Amino acid sequence: MSVGRAAGIPPPYRRADSPYNARMPGIVLSTIAFFVAGFFIKRYLDAIGIPQTMVRGMVVFVLALIVAYGVGFVVDWIAGS
């Protein structure tokens, strides 16, 4: 038995107040938001008749990235980290 367990101190990977526990939902939700936003932005650009070019691909990427960063920021802000 280690000294930490004998003293009743839980191992660091089992701590509920670890700052890494709050970051995981932000990463997962921002990844999901990126793909969802990319899908709807592409669909919108198809609907208004914008041709598929490299510039359009970059616009979709940048706008989806902005949405993903926003979702990640909001989730981290709500989690308090």
N, C-alpha and C positions, 0 to 999 in steps of 0.2 A: 504494500500500500504506500502511495506517495505521500509526501508531507502535505500537499494541498488537499488531498482527499481526507487525510487524518484531521486537518483543521476545519473541514467542512466547506472549503472553498471549491465551487464548481469549476470544471475546466473552462477555459475561455471560449471554446467552440460551442458551449451550451448556454452561454449568457443570452438572455432575452433582450438586454439593452445594448447589444452590439450595434455599432453604426452601420455595419454591412447588412443587417437584416432589413433595414428600411430601403436600401438601394435596389434590391432585387425586383420588387413590384414595378418600380420606375423603368427598369431596363426592359422587363417583359411587356409592359403596357405600351411603352414608346415603340418597341419593335412591331407590335400588332398595329399600332396607330400608323406607322410608316407604310405598311403594306395596304392597309385599308384606304388611307389618304391617296396613295399612288393609284389604286384601282379607280377611285371616284374621280380623281383629277383627269386621268386618261379618258374615262368615260365622258366627262364633261367636254374635254377638248375634241373628242370624236363627234359629239353631238353638235358642236358649233362649227365643225368642218375644218379644223386646223390640220394641215397635212403632217404626216409623221416624218419629222426630221430630227437631226441631232439636237437642234436648239429646243425643240419640243420635249425631247427626252430629258434634257438638262432642266427645263422648267418644271417638269413633273418631279424630278429628283429633288430639286431645291425646295419646292413647295411642300413635298412630303416630308423632307427633312425638317423644315420649320415646324410642321405639325407635330412630328415626333419629339423634337426638342421641347415644344410647348407642353405636351402631355407629360413628358418626363419631369419637367420643372414643376408642374402642378402636383403630380403624385409625390415628389420629394417634399414639396412645400406642405402638403397635407400631412405627410408622415412626420414632418417636423425635423428633418435632417438637413 
